[in-house]
Amino acid sequence: MNSSKDPIIQSLNPADYLTLAMDEEIRQENMPGSLCGFALVLDSLPDVIQLTARISEFTEQFPLALASLQQQGDRFHWCQRTQPFSIFFQHKCADPESAGTFQQTTLLTLLNQQQPRETLAPLEFHLISDPNNTVFLLRWIHPFCDAKGADLILKYLCTEDKAQRTQFDLPKSESLVNVHLAKYKWWQKIALFLKAKRYITRLDSYHSIQHADLSHPPKQLNCITHTFSAEQSGVIAQQVRSNVGLTGTSLYYIGCLIRALHGLAPEQAGDAYCVPYAFNLRKQNVRTPLLGNHIGTLFAQAPKTVIANRIALFTHLKQQNKETIQQQLDYAFLPIMWAASWLSLKKYGSELRVSHGDGSERSSVWFSDIGQAEFVARSFFGADVVGLRHLCQISSPPGIALLVCQYRQQLTLSYNFIEPLFNEAQIEQLHQLMSQELLGAAS
C-alpha cells in the first residue's frame, strides 16, 4: 500500500475504478497496464511552437494532466506532484533507411513502456517524425480519461479561439455514473444491482470462446490499422442500415467481428462469443466532462448455434440489445460499478474477468466503437490529417481488441493484439474475413 500523503487534486470516480482494476490485471501479467493511444497521421510536420504553447495552456487549465495516481488508505486519488516534468516529447528519425518502420516502432515502444503507476504521467503527447510524414500521439492511462475524453482533448488543442477553449469542461459535472445513480431511489438501485447480477449469471452459463494461444506468456502489444475507402465505407453503411438499422451500428461491427473470428478457427472450443463494450454517458456534442471515465458497460453474446447464419446472428444481437434496453440492463451495471469500486483491485479484476460458471475468462474479444471523430476538420497546426490509429493494452486472455472509428466518411479498424498470443499473419487473415463480412460479401 502506498503511504504517500501528497495533496489530493481529485479522487477516482466509479468508472475510473473499473479501468484501474483492468490496469492492475494487465500489470499482473508483467505488461504496462492500461496504456491507450490516439494517433493522428499527418502529411507534414505541424507548427511545433504553436503546438507546444497549446499543450502548455492545456496543462495550466487542467492541472490533473500533471498529477500522480496514488493510493492513500483504501482509495486511489490523483495527487499533486512536487517536481515539474514534461509531457510533450519529439522523436525524429535519424537514419533514412529506418524511415519506413520508425513511426510504428516508436508507437509500439511507447505503448509497451513499463513504469510504476505512481510515476507514470497520466497523459503524454509525442510527435514522431520521419522524412515522409509525422504521427502525433496522445498517450494516456485509462483511469485518466475515456476515448471520448481523448477526442475532446484533441478538439481542445485544435480550437483556435481562446474564448472557446476556456469553455471546455463547463459547466462542471461530477461523475456521470453518480449523476445517473442519483436518479434512483435506494430500493431501485438494489433492484438494478440484482437484475445485473442475474444477467451476468446468464452470460456465464456459456463457456466463452478464446482464440489466443495461451501456451505462451504475453510479451508485447502490437497494432495493425486498416482504413476503408470512402466508397467501401459507404457500402458498409448501407449494410448497417439493411441488417441492423441506423441505431445498431456497433451491433453490426460486433456481429461481423464474431463471424470473422469464428471463420479464423471454426473448431475453437467454447459455447459462445462474449464481447464487452462501453457506451458513453455524455450527451451528444458537449465538451463536458472532459477528464475521467463516464461510461456504462454492456455485453453482446452469441452462441455458436446462430453464428453460421448472418441473418440469424444479427436478429439475435438486435433482440438481445432490445431486451437490454427494455429491462434497463444498460444502466443496471452502474450500481455494480459503484459497489465494486470499494473492492480490492485484485477482487474487482477477478469479478470483471472470471466467469462464475466455470472460472474461465468471460471476454472473447474487447470491442470499442469510438464513433465519428470530430476533433478536427482538416488540419492540425498546419499539417493535414491523413489517417488515425487507436491503440490500447489488453488483458491476456482475450489478448485481442478491435477499435473502430469513422473519420472523413472513412471507416478505420485498429486491431490491437498481444504477441505471441496472436501474430501479424493471423490478424491480417482476420481482417480479410472482417472485410468480407462488413462489405456483405461473405456467404
Secondary structure as UniProt FT lines:
FT   STRAND          8..11
FT   HELIX           14..28
FT   TURN            29..30
FT   STRAND          35..42
FT   HELIX           48..61
FT   HELIX           63..66
FT   STRAND          68..72
FT   TURN            73..74
FT   STRAND          75..79
FT   STRAND          88..92
FT   HELIX           96..98
FT   HELIX           99..111
FT   TURN            117..119
FT   STRAND          123..129
FT   STRAND          134..141
FT   HELIX           142..144
FT   HELIX           147..158
FT   HELIX           162..165
FT   TURN            166..169
FT   HELIX           176..181
FT   TURN            182..183
FT   HELIX           186..203
FT   TURN            204..205
FT   TURN            214..215
FT   STRAND          220..227
FT   HELIX           230..243
FT   HELIX           246..248
FT   HELIX           249..264
FT   TURN            266..267
FT   STRAND          272..280
FT   TURN            284..285
FT   STRAND          295..303
FT   HELIX           304..307
FT   HELIX           310..326
FT   TURN            327..328
FT   HELIX           329..340
FT   TURN            341..342
FT   HELIX           345..353
FT   TURN            356..358
FT   STRAND          366..372
FT   STRAND          379..380
FT   TURN            381..382
FT   STRAND          383..392
FT   TURN            396..398
FT   STRAND          400..407
FT   TURN            408..409
FT   STRAND          410..419
FT   TURN            420..421
FT   HELIX           424..438
FT   TURN            439..440
//
